[in-house]
Each structure stands twice: as structure tokens, then as C-alpha cells.
Amino acid sequence: MIADGVECHPLTSNAELFSFRRNPIKWNELVQPLAPRSRPRKLGDAFGMMSFMDPPQQEYMMEDKRPEVLVCHDLAGNYRADRFVDGAEKWDDYRFYHWAGIDYFCYFSHNYITIPPLQWINAAHRHGVKVLGTFITESGAGEKIMAEVLQSEDNMIRVVDELVFITNHCQFDGWLINIECQVIPEKIPLLKQFVSYLTGEIRRTVGGLVVWYDSVIENGTVLWQNEINFKNSSFFEVCDAILLNYNWNEKNLDDTEGFLSLKYPGRKKNVFVGIDVFGRGQVAQFKTHETLEKIAKRGLSIGLFAIGWTFEAMQNDSVDIFSERGNTECNEAFFRRNNRFYASFWNYLYTSGPCELPFYTSFCVGSGLVRRELGVMVSSSPWFNLRLQQPQMSTPIDHSYIEHHFEDSFDGGSCLRITSVSPRVYRLFCVDFNCTNDILFSFALKRSNKDIDLDIILFIVDATTEKRCRVVLAEDFLYTERVTWPGNCSMKPLIEDNLLHVQQFLNRSNEKHIPVRSDINGWETRFYYLSFDSTVVPHIIDIGVRIRGQPFGGHWINLGAIGIHAGVINNLEYEKVSDEFSS
């Protein structure tokens, strides 16, 4: 059990590195393993909306060719509210929740060895994103440390072995190597051996990766190339990827593509082209999409540095981002800015989501003014803890339709609030859930007006024929649009006696679930059975939401949680649902 007040911290010297093994951290007992996720899809410009009538936006690419996204998180030195294992009170601090569009999350600081905090490891792993620490040596102090590391082959091996031990012990997934200090030319072969040995050991022990930052060149000078060429390619050759510095131009990208085609065909996706979000070297900030487009059209991978700009730069607008306990003004401004930022370039990214059942989310981003558990308040104090972040939506939020809402929650510190009636379906998740077993789908909602209602829409594909089906989970039993797959799919809302069978199954399964009660402190709960016949191999690929009813006039619906469980009827040996509906 971890004691209150435990903090995650970096290492600042080789002495600290060599002593880590003697007194290793204990919070590793709480690390969650890396979750699998669905095959990435390119959703196009209409990434936020689902249309059953249009051809499905499912542009897949072979995984070994698909460009990837590396995010480097550098915010005011880092190790802020996120460093506390058991959380902090500054509930409005920076939160990342656009996991579906990235592949790697690097926690960055200017300390020698940056060990990612537990909060970030768990939030990333829950979304299938690998986490990197940072090994960095800068200026004169960095030269001294590197001289120690490279004083002999034995010492270099010892440093690598300790880094590998930390990676294994803390259960993250690799390193960004950032050497920004002079290295004497005679030591360059040993530096390459350091990178090669670390890369091999990280691959072997954790299945992770090592990324080299474009800084030191062949003669030991710090000279950023902003491309890959003969001056830095030998480091790229012995590791998994390179992050190019952000002062590149179109000619640098041309030269990079040409060099790769000649010397490293097949490794295009291993080159992450850097963009400093603050705007150093490139057009960035809210025009980041203009720079990102230049990278995406070439099929190179993307390296976004200092994504915390969306939070940190608010102080320029006189928003208090450093208040001890947080404030609503800062929180609301951050979500508006953050969603606007990612929405501007999401059409260039590949989107992934969960792929294993059971699935549960309350949409909590890992903070709140109060904290609730399944509809019941358990703490009235503000809190911040990314360990408690739930699976997040697969696309940026459009605030004209939907928003993160912190004044109420079903489970955690926030929920989703839908604020506009529309016939269009707003995409919540890209997923890949195998539904060959019967499915129980549930959700919790709260309405300001009973004349409006919420539909959950599932898009389902037969993996054999690619035949598509739409299922609408609606409270109105007479709603004829509920299933469009005649004869192959059946859906039934569950009420009264049927819910007793559901309760029995969920109690035995130990799967986190929405309580089987019709009302929990104003939250309505709904449950549906889905059943498919043996002629199809159904996979849910999209989950969306819409509101129907009378015009809003300031009304809203809160979506508090969604749960999906497999094999409910079969496990209960319960009579199969036979109701079939077709449009």
C-alpha cells in the first residue's frame, strides 16, 4: 500500500542513478499495464460526426507504414500537481485527454533523468499509448555528466543497466535521448554504443523504444540539423527513431526524404519532424495545423513539443494558472483552447480507440471540484489525479454540441453535457469490439427536460462481408430506427424482471458497471441487450450520441457513464432475446 504524500521525482546525478536500485520507488505497484487498442483510422474532415448514409470514413494504412505522433510534454519544468501519487488539490492543472490521436507520450524536464510520474503512465497506458522518460544532458553541467557516463565502456554499460532497471521497475516504455552538450570526438563511438545497447535492452526487456533527438553530430558538436543526413544518421541507425529539431524548412524535408529513400528505405515513419507549439522555428500555436500539414503530406511522423502551451500561455491573458487550488475560469478557458487546438489538425491524424470488453467510462478527465463514485459523492474537496482519468472521447470536442461539465458527475469529477438538439450523430468513440457473444450496453444520463431524450448509436460491421449495421439504443420502444440489419441483429431495452438477471451476471463478473437501479441521485440508468445470429461476425466500430425532442431553449442532457459487457445472456443461460426490428 502506498503511503499518502508520496511524490514522483527526477534523478539529477549519476550518484542518484546508481543508488536508485538500493531504494527503489514503491509506487510501481500501482502501474497499469499497456492496454491494446483498435487499428488506427483516418476519419477525415468530419471526424466529429457519424453518418450512416455516407461511405464509412475508415482509411486504414499498414501499421509498418503509418506515420505516428510523438508528444513531448514540457510544462513550466513539470513535476507539478502530476507528481503526487495520491493526487493534489489543484483541480484545474494541465490534463491531456486526446490520447486517441497519438502513439507516444514523452514526459520531459530539464533534469538529468526524467522518470514519468505514475499519474501519466496510468493515463497513457489506459489508452494504449506508450510512455517515454527523458535522458538529457545540457551545457556545462551536462558535459560533466556525460564525461562520467562515457569515461569507460564498463561505466557506460552500468549507466544503461540502471536506466533499463528503472524502465522495468517503473513500468514505462522507453526513452528520449537528448544530448545537448559537447562530446569529445574520441568518445563518439562509445556514445553510439550507449545508444545501441540501451535500444537493444529496452526492446528486449519491455518491448519499448529509444528515440534520439537531433542535436549532437558525428564530431561531438551540438549542431541541430533539422533533417536527417550523414552528420546524424549513425545515431538514428542504432536506435528506433529520431526527433528532428524544429527549425526545419521545406528543403530540409526534401533532403530528409531523399536521404531516407537512399539509405534507410522503409524507415520513413521512424522520423518524427519536430514542431515547438510555442512557435519557435515554425508557425505554431493556433496555426500549428499549417505546419503539421507540411509533415503529414509527406508521410513523415510528427513530433509535437510543449503541448502544454494551451495551458501555460493563458497567463498571457491574465488567467491565473498557478492558483494553489485552481479556479473555474482557468478550467473553462483551458478546455476551450485545448479542444480548438487539437480540432484544427485532427483530420491529419490517425484515430485509435479501445478494442477489448468489458468497457466502462465516465468520461472523467482526472480532476474535479468534488468526487463521486457511481452517483454517490465521496469527497467534497477539489482534486487532481490522472490515475483516475477514464477512457476519453476519440475526437476533439465541438463546444457547440458537447462539453466537459464539472458541476455534476456520475463517477469521478466530470461528465459530458450535450447542449444542442441535432439530427446529426456526434462521435464519442472509435472502437473495435467483437460482438459474437451477446452484449449488454448500459449508460447513465440526467435531463433538464423530459421532452428531450438521448440516443446512443452504434455502427457495426460484419468482419466477413463488411456489411454495415446501425443500432439505435432508444428509450422509446416504438422508435422504428433502432436496428437496420434485418434478421441478423436484435436489440431489446431491459426493464423490470430482466434487470434481475443483469444484476446477477454483473455481481458475479466483478466488472465495473453502472448500478442496476432506475434512478441514482437524479441519474437515469438504461440497459439494452444486443444479440447477433451465427451468420455474421459483428464488430462495433463507432459509438455516437444525439439528442431528439423539442428545441432546447437552454436545456441539456448530461451523459454520465457508458458500460459494455460481453456474454451476458449466455453466462446466465437466459432465454435469448428474439425481438427483431428493421427500418
Disulfide bonds with the S-S distance in Angstrom:
none
